[in-house]
Protein backbone atom coordinates (compact mmCIF):
# COMPACT_ATOMS: atom_id res chain seq x y z
CA UNK A 1 0.00 0.00 0.00
CA UNK A 2 1.22 3.51 -0.72
CA UNK A 3 1.81 6.14 1.95
CA UNK A 4 -0.46 9.11 2.67
CA UNK A 5 2.13 11.49 1.22
CA UNK A 6 2.26 9.50 -2.04
CA UNK A 7 -1.55 9.41 -2.21
CA UNK A 8 -1.76 13.22 -1.79
CA UNK A 9 0.90 13.77 -4.48
CA UNK A 10 -0.98 11.53 -6.94
CA UNK A 11 -4.24 13.40 -6.29
CA UNK A 12 -2.56 16.81 -6.70
CA UNK A 13 -0.82 15.83 -9.94
CA UNK A 14 2.34 17.85 -9.19
CA UNK A 15 4.97 18.05 -6.47
CA UNK A 16 7.54 20.77 -5.73
CA UNK A 17 10.75 19.75 -4.00
CA UNK A 18 14.08 21.30 -3.03
CA UNK A 19 16.84 19.38 -4.74
CA UNK A 20 20.57 19.86 -5.08
CA UNK A 21 21.63 20.28 -8.73
CA UNK A 22 25.23 21.12 -9.59
CA UNK A 23 25.93 22.01 -5.97
CA UNK A 24 23.03 24.48 -5.70
CA UNK A 25 19.66 24.04 -4.01
CA UNK A 26 16.81 24.55 -6.45
CA UNK A 27 13.03 24.15 -6.39
CA UNK A 28 11.86 21.72 -9.08
CA UNK A 29 8.33 20.81 -10.06
CA UNK A 30 7.66 17.13 -10.66
CA UNK A 31 4.56 15.92 -12.46
CA UNK A 32 2.73 12.66 -11.89
CA UNK A 33 3.26 10.54 -14.99
CA UNK A 34 1.63 7.25 -15.89
CA UNK A 35 3.98 5.02 -17.89
CA UNK A 36 2.32 2.37 -20.07
CA UNK A 37 3.65 -1.16 -19.71
CA UNK A 38 1.64 -3.41 -22.01
CA UNK A 39 -2.01 -3.14 -21.00
CA UNK A 40 -1.15 -1.75 -17.53
CA UNK A 41 0.59 1.40 -16.33
CA UNK A 42 2.59 2.48 -13.31
CA UNK A 43 2.74 5.89 -11.66
CA UNK A 44 5.89 7.94 -11.09
CA UNK A 45 7.10 11.48 -10.46
CA UNK A 46 8.77 12.94 -13.55
CA UNK A 47 10.95 15.88 -14.49
CA UNK A 48 13.04 16.37 -17.61
CA UNK A 49 15.84 18.02 -15.60
CA UNK A 50 19.03 16.08 -14.94
CA UNK A 51 19.80 15.29 -11.29
CA UNK A 52 22.32 13.26 -9.34
CA UNK A 53 21.22 9.71 -8.62
CA UNK A 54 21.61 10.33 -4.87
CA UNK A 55 18.99 13.11 -5.07
CA UNK A 56 16.64 10.93 -7.13
CA UNK A 57 16.95 8.16 -4.54
CA UNK A 58 16.36 10.63 -1.69
CA UNK A 59 13.17 11.91 -3.31
CA UNK A 60 11.92 8.38 -3.99
CA UNK A 61 12.42 7.50 -0.31
CA UNK A 62 10.80 10.71 0.98
CA UNK A 63 7.74 10.60 -1.28
CA UNK A 64 7.25 6.84 -1.47
CA UNK A 65 6.89 7.04 -5.26
CA UNK A 66 9.25 6.18 -8.13
CA UNK A 67 11.11 9.22 -9.49
CA UNK A 68 12.39 9.69 -13.05
CA UNK A 69 14.72 12.57 -13.86
CA UNK A 70 16.88 12.98 -16.91
CA UNK A 71 16.38 9.39 -18.07
CA UNK A 72 17.25 7.84 -14.68
CA UNK A 73 14.63 6.13 -12.53
CA UNK A 74 14.70 5.17 -8.85
CA UNK A 75 12.21 3.30 -6.70
CA UNK A 76 11.76 3.49 -2.92
CA UNK A 77 13.79 0.90 -1.03
CA UNK A 78 12.17 -2.54 -1.10
CA UNK A 79 9.57 -1.63 -3.74
CA UNK A 80 9.47 -2.25 -7.47
CA UNK A 81 7.44 -1.43 -10.53
CA UNK A 82 4.71 -3.95 -9.71
CA UNK A 83 3.95 -2.11 -6.45
CA UNK A 84 2.89 1.01 -8.38
CA UNK A 85 0.83 -0.62 -11.14
CA UNK A 86 -2.59 0.92 -11.87
CA UNK A 87 -2.51 3.59 -9.13
MMTF fields as JSON, N, C-alpha, C and O atoms, coordinates in Angstrom:
{
  "mmtfVersion": "1.0.0",
  "mmtfProducer": "UNKNOWN",
  "numBonds": 347,
  "numAtoms": 348,
  "numGroups": 87,
  "numChains": 1,
  "numModels": 1,
  "chainsPerModel": [1],
  "groupsPerChain": [87],
  "chainIdList": ["A"],
  "bondAtomList": [4, 2, 8, 6, 12, 10, 16, 14, 20, 18, 24, 22, 28, 26, 32, 30, 36, 34, 40, 38, 44, 42, 48, 46, 52, 50, 56, 54, 60, 58, 64, 62, 68, 66, 72, 70, 76, 74, 80, 78, 84, 82, 88, 86, 92, 90, 96, 94, 100, 98, 104, 102, 108, 106, 112, 110, 116, 114, 120, 118, 124, 122, 128, 126, 132, 130, 136, 134, 140, 138, 144, 142, 148, 146, 152, 150, 156, 154, 160, 158, 164, 162, 168, 166, 172, 170, 176, 174, 180, 178, 184, 182, 188, 186, 192, 190, 196, 194, 200, 198, 204, 202, 208, 206, 212, 210, 216, 214, 220, 218, 224, 222, 228, 226, 232, 230, 236, 234, 240, 238, 244, 242, 248, 246, 252, 250, 256, 254, 260, 258, 264, 262, 268, 266, 272, 270, 276, 274, 280, 278, 284, 282, 288, 286, 292, 290, 296, 294, 300, 298, 304, 302, 308, 306, 312, 310, 316, 314, 320, 318, 324, 322, 328, 326, 332, 330, 336, 334, 340, 338, 344, 342],
  "bondOrderList": [1, 1, 1, 1, 1, 1, 1, 1, 1, 1, 1, 1, 1, 1, 1, 1, 1, 1, 1, 1, 1, 1, 1, 1, 1, 1, 1, 1, 1, 1, 1, 1, 1, 1, 1, 1, 1, 1, 1, 1, 1, 1, 1, 1, 1, 1, 1, 1, 1, 1, 1, 1, 1, 1, 1, 1, 1, 1, 1, 1, 1, 1, 1, 1, 1, 1, 1, 1, 1, 1, 1, 1, 1, 1, 1, 1, 1, 1, 1, 1, 1, 1, 1, 1, 1, 1],
  "groupList": [{"groupName": "UNK", "atomNameList": ["N", "CA", "C", "O"], "elementList": ["N", "C", "C", "O"], "formalChargeList": [0, 0, 0, 0], "bondAtomList": [1, 0, 2, 1, 3, 2], "bondOrderList": [1, 1, 2], "singleLetterCode": "X", "chemCompType": "L-PEPTIDE LINKING"}],
  "groupTypeList": [0, 0, 0, 0, 0, 0, 0, 0, 0, 0, 0, 0, 0, 0, 0, 0, 0, 0, 0, 0, 0, 0, 0, 0, 0, 0, 0, 0, 0, 0, 0, 0, 0, 0, 0, 0, 0, 0, 0, 0, 0, 0, 0, 0, 0, 0, 0, 0, 0, 0, 0, 0, 0, 0, 0, 0, 0, 0, 0, 0, 0, 0, 0, 0, 0, 0, 0, 0, 0, 0, 0, 0, 0, 0, 0, 0, 0, 0, 0, 0, 0, 0, 0, 0, 0, 0, 0],
  "groupIdList": [1, 2, 3, 4, 5, 6, 7, 8, 9, 10, 11, 12, 13, 14, 15, 16, 17, 18, 19, 20, 21, 22, 23, 24, 25, 26, 27, 28, 29, 30, 31, 32, 33, 34, 35, 36, 37, 38, 39, 40, 41, 42, 43, 44, 45, 46, 47, 48, 49, 50, 51, 52, 53, 54, 55, 56, 57, 58, 59, 60, 61, 62, 63, 64, 65, 66, 67, 68, 69, 70, 71, 72, 73, 74, 75, 76, 77, 78, 79, 80, 81, 82, 83, 84, 85, 86, 87],
  "secStructList": [7, 7, 7, 2, 2, 2, 2, 2, 2, 2, 2, 2, 1, 3, 3, 3, 3, 3, 3, 3, 3, 6, 6, 3, 3, 3, 3, 3, 3, 3, 3, 3, 3, 3, 3, 3, 3, 6, 6, 3, 3, 3, 3, 3, 3, 3, 3, 1, 1, 7, 7, 7, 2, 2, 2, 2, 2, 2, 2, 2, 2, 2, 2, 1, 1, 3, 3, 3, 3, 6, 6, 3, 3, 3, 7, 7, 6, 6, 7, 7, 4, 4, 4, 4, 5, 6, 7],
  "xCoordList": [0.84, 0.0, 0.885, 1.971, 0.422, 1.216, 0.96, -0.074, 1.906, 1.806, 0.804, 0.368, 0.452, -0.463, 0.145, -0.555, 1.447, 2.128, 2.042, 1.731, 2.318, 2.261, 0.838, 0.648, -0.142, -1.545, -1.907, -2.57, -1.472, -1.759, -1.059, -1.621, 0.162, 0.898, 0.19, 0.061, -0.27, -0.975, -2.253, -2.562, -2.997, -4.236, -3.957, -4.709, -2.884, -2.559, -2.046, -2.307, -1.325, -0.82, 0.552, 1.206, 1.003, 2.339, 2.943, 2.242, 4.269, 4.974, 6.196, 6.975, 6.363, 7.544, 8.485, 8.07, 9.766, 10.753, 12.033, 12.381, 12.741, 14.077, 15.063, 15.129, 15.83, 16.839, 18.167, 18.218, 19.231, 20.565, 20.954, 21.05, 21.177, 21.632, 22.885, 22.886, 23.945, 25.231, 25.697, 26.255, 25.469, 25.931, 25.053, 25.383, 23.93, 23.035, 21.666, 21.195, 21.023, 19.658, 18.696, 18.772, 17.798, 16.806, 15.448, 15.356, 14.398, 13.034, 12.648, 12.67, 12.294, 11.856, 10.433, 10.012, 9.694, 8.331, 8.343, 8.83, 7.805, 7.664, 6.197, 5.318, 5.929, 4.556, 4.333, 5.26, 3.093, 2.733, 2.538, 1.729, 3.284, 3.261, 2.873, 3.342, 2.015, 1.632, 2.317, 2.065, 3.18, 3.981, 3.307, 3.08, 2.985, 2.322, 3.308, 4.401, 2.897, 3.652, 2.643, 1.885, 2.636, 1.644, 0.249, -0.027, -0.637, -2.011, -2.162, -3.227, -1.121, -1.148, -0.293, 0.334, -0.279, 0.589, 1.041, 0.382, 2.169, 2.589, 2.807, 3.05, 2.717, 2.741, 4.114, 4.712, 4.605, 5.894, 5.889, 5.035, 6.858, 7.1, 8.131, 9.113, 7.917, 8.774, 9.194, 8.402, 10.455, 10.954, 11.986, 12.69, 12.07, 13.035, 14.431, 15.393, 14.548, 15.836, 16.751, 16.291, 18.039, 19.033, 19.371, 19.552, 19.455, 19.798, 20.761, 20.862, 21.474, 22.325, 21.458, 20.341, 21.979, 21.221, 20.938, 19.898, 21.846, 21.611, 20.387, 19.643, 20.168, 18.992, 17.714, 16.662, 17.804, 16.643, 16.241, 15.057, 17.23, 16.949, 16.36, 15.438, 16.882, 16.358, 14.896, 14.084, 14.56, 13.17, 12.254, 11.129, 12.725, 11.924, 11.632, 10.518, 12.619, 12.422, 11.472, 10.609, 11.623, 10.799, 9.35, 8.448, 9.111, 7.74, 7.064, 5.836, 7.84, 7.253, 6.804, 6.064, 7.244, 6.89, 8.163, 9.201, 8.098, 9.246, 9.481, 8.539, 10.746, 11.108, 11.948, 12.899, 11.59, 12.394, 12.848, 12.046, 14.159, 14.725, 15.88, 16.827, 15.801, 16.88, 17.193, 18.352, 16.188, 16.381, 16.784, 16.968, 16.929, 17.249, 16.019, 15.273, 15.814, 14.629, 15.062, 15.94, 14.432, 14.704, 13.39, 12.417, 13.375, 12.21, 12.537, 13.703, 11.506, 11.761, 12.335, 12.071, 13.11, 13.788, 12.779, 11.806, 13.023, 12.17, 10.944, 10.17, 10.742, 9.573, 10.021, 11.128, 9.163, 9.469, 8.316, 7.335, 8.444, 7.444, 6.059, 5.054, 6.005, 4.715, 3.925, 2.699, 4.632, 3.945, 3.216, 2.393, 3.506, 2.895, 2.021, 1.665, 1.669, 0.83, -0.599, -1.154, -1.181, -2.594, -2.998, -4.104, -2.13, -2.507, -3.267, -3.673],
  "yCoordList": [-1.185, 0.0, 1.249, 1.246, 2.295, 3.515, 4.398, 4.283, 5.271, 6.141, 7.269, 7.499, 7.963, 9.106, 10.224, 10.876, 10.445, 11.488, 11.168, 12.043, 9.913, 9.503, 9.653, 10.089, 9.298, 9.413, 10.878, 11.18, 11.794, 13.222, 13.77, 14.604, 13.31, 13.765, 13.306, 14.076, 12.057, 11.535, 12.322, 12.65, 12.629, 13.402, 14.822, 15.35, 15.446, 16.81, 16.871, 17.846, 15.853, 15.829, 16.455, 16.223, 17.247, 17.846, 17.843, 17.683, 18.026, 18.05, 18.947, 18.783, 19.895, 20.775, 20.341, 20.13, 20.209, 19.753, 20.541, 20.996, 20.699, 21.305, 20.198, 19.206, 20.371, 19.384, 20.077, 21.265, 19.322, 19.857, 19.471, 18.289, 20.486, 20.278, 21.094, 22.304, 20.45, 21.118, 21.912, 23.001, 21.368, 22.013, 23.127, 23.751, 23.398, 24.476, 23.903, 22.982, 24.441, 24.04, 24.752, 25.967, 23.989, 24.548, 23.94, 22.826, 24.676, 24.153, 23.616, 24.35, 22.341, 21.719, 21.244, 20.81, 21.327, 20.809, 19.467, 19.348, 18.464, 17.128, 16.909, 17.343, 16.248, 15.921, 14.428, 13.626, 14.071, 12.661, 12.136, 12.661, 11.103, 10.545, 9.074, 8.348, 8.648, 7.245, 6.629, 7.03, 5.657, 5.019, 3.719, 2.848, 3.583, 2.374, 1.216, 1.347, 0.092, -1.161, -2.206, -2.75, -2.481, -3.406, -2.845, -1.726, -3.611, -3.144, -2.422, -1.873, -2.412, -1.746, -0.481, -0.172, 0.239, 1.402, 1.52, 1.016, 2.187, 2.481, 3.978, 4.673, 4.463, 5.885, 6.279, 5.558, 7.44, 7.941, 9.461, 10.09, 10.045, 11.483, 11.715, 10.979, 12.735, 12.941, 14.397, 15.312, 14.594, 15.884, 15.631, 14.622, 16.544, 16.374, 16.857, 16.641, 17.499, 18.02, 16.882, 15.875, 17.056, 16.083, 16.313, 17.451, 15.222, 15.293, 14.172, 13.185, 14.334, 13.256, 12.096, 12.294, 10.888, 9.713, 9.722, 9.225, 10.278, 10.333, 11.188, 10.865, 12.272, 13.115, 12.416, 12.55, 11.681, 10.933, 9.874, 9.702, 9.165, 8.159, 8.79, 8.234, 9.94, 10.629, 11.003, 10.806, 11.542, 11.913, 10.693, 10.745, 9.605, 8.38, 7.875, 7.433, 7.937, 7.505, 8.439, 7.973, 9.746, 10.71, 10.702, 10.839, 10.542, 10.595, 9.24, 9.163, 8.169, 6.838, 6.492, 5.527, 7.272, 7.035, 6.91, 7.451, 6.204, 6.183, 7.587, 8.356, 7.909, 9.215, 9.003, 8.221, 9.709, 9.689, 11.109, 12.041, 11.254, 12.568, 12.381, 11.648, 13.036, 12.98, 11.584, 11.275, 10.742, 9.391, 8.364, 7.195, 8.763, 7.837, 7.653, 8.6, 6.424, 6.132, 5.426, 4.563, 5.804, 5.166, 4.845, 5.591, 3.725, 3.296, 3.378, 3.295, 3.541, 3.489, 2.128, 1.121, 2.115, 0.902, -0.213, -0.016, -1.38, -2.538, -2.61, -3.561, -1.634, -1.629, -1.669, -1.243, -2.18, -2.254, -1.753, -1.218, -1.929, -1.429, -2.015, -1.313, -3.284, -3.953, -3.35, -3.456, -2.713, -2.108, -0.819, -0.342, -0.254, 1.006, 0.851, 1.845, -0.38, -0.624, -0.171, -0.419, 0.504, 0.917, 1.763, 1.6, 2.664, 3.59, 4.764, 5.657],
  "zCoordList": [0.0, 0.0, 0.0, 0.58, -0.642, -0.72, 0.498, 1.157, 0.785, 1.951, 1.704, 0.576, 2.781, 2.673, 1.836, 1.06, 1.993, 1.218, -0.271, -1.08, -0.634, -2.036, -2.58, -3.715, -1.781, -2.214, -2.48, -3.472, -1.596, -1.791, -3.027, -3.738, -3.289, -4.477, -5.742, -6.694, -5.762, -6.939, -7.187, -8.332, -6.135, -6.295, -6.783, -7.602, -6.291, -6.696, -8.132, -8.837, -8.572, -9.938, -10.114, -11.131, -9.144, -9.193, -7.795, -6.796, -7.748, -6.475, -6.632, -7.571, -5.713, -5.733, -4.625, -3.486, -4.977, -4.002, -4.148, -5.237, -3.019, -3.029, -3.315, -2.588, -4.376, -4.744, -4.986, -5.306, -4.828, -5.084, -6.501, -6.829, -7.345, -8.725, -8.922, -8.695, -9.34, -9.588, -8.371, -8.51, -7.188, -5.969, -5.452, -4.443, -6.124, -5.702, -5.36, -6.028, -4.323, -4.008, -4.948, -5.131, -5.534, -6.454, -6.154, -5.637, -6.481, -6.39, -7.758, -8.745, -7.821, -9.076, -8.935, -7.863, -10.024, -10.062, -10.769, -11.893, -10.104, -10.662, -10.995, -10.249, -12.096, -12.464, -12.284, -12.402, -11.998, -11.887, -13.301, -14.065, -13.638, -14.99, -14.902, -14.026, -15.814, -15.887, -17.103, -18.239, -16.852, -17.889, -18.292, -17.452, -19.58, -20.069, -20.163, -20.714, -19.618, -19.711, -20.183, -19.38, -21.471, -22.011, -21.842, -22.274, -21.215, -21.0, -19.663, -19.382, -18.836, -17.534, -17.575, -18.588, -16.467, -16.333, -14.883, -13.974, -14.678, -13.312, -13.179, -14.166, -11.952, -11.656, -11.117, -10.318, -11.568, -11.086, -11.094, -11.719, -10.389, -10.461, -11.555, -11.648, -12.384, -13.551, -13.68, -13.455, -14.045, -14.489, -15.584, -15.562, -16.53, -17.613, -17.214, -17.951, -16.072, -15.595, -15.145, -14.606, -15.374, -14.939, -13.472, -13.038, -12.713, -11.289, -10.956, -11.685, -9.838, -9.344, -8.882, -8.403, -9.028, -8.623, -7.118, -6.687, -6.319, -4.873, -4.545, -3.618, -5.289, -5.07, -5.546, -4.92, -6.637, -7.131, -6.109, -5.819, -5.563, -4.539, -3.281, -2.684, -2.877, -1.695, -1.876, -0.972, -3.046, -3.311, -3.352, -2.853, -3.939, -3.992, -2.582, -2.301, -1.699, -0.312, 0.438, 1.183, 0.25, 0.977, 0.531, 1.357, -0.78, -1.281, -1.301, -1.254, -1.371, -1.465, -2.868, -3.06, -3.864, -5.264, -6.096, -5.716, -7.229, -8.134, -8.695, -8.887, -8.955, -9.489, -10.739, -10.73, -11.827, -13.047, -13.343, -13.381, -13.553, -13.859, -14.825, -14.539, -15.951, -16.914, -17.421, -17.699, -17.546, -18.07, -17.028, -17.367, -15.762, -14.681, -13.809, -13.559, -13.347, -12.53, -11.253, -11.273, -10.14, -8.849, -8.16, -8.269, -7.451, -6.697, -5.202, -4.816, -4.361, -2.915, -2.533, -3.191, -1.477, -1.029, -0.749, -0.02, -1.336, -1.102, -1.986, -1.876, -2.861, -3.741, -5.189, -5.515, -6.053, -7.47, -8.312, -7.796, -9.597, -10.533, -10.266, -10.38, -9.916, -9.706, -8.541, -8.501, -7.586, -6.446, -6.795, -6.014, -7.957, -8.377, -9.609, -10.242, -9.96, -11.142, -10.862, -9.792, -11.862, -11.865, -10.666, -10.151, -10.208, -9.134, -9.705, -8.96]
}
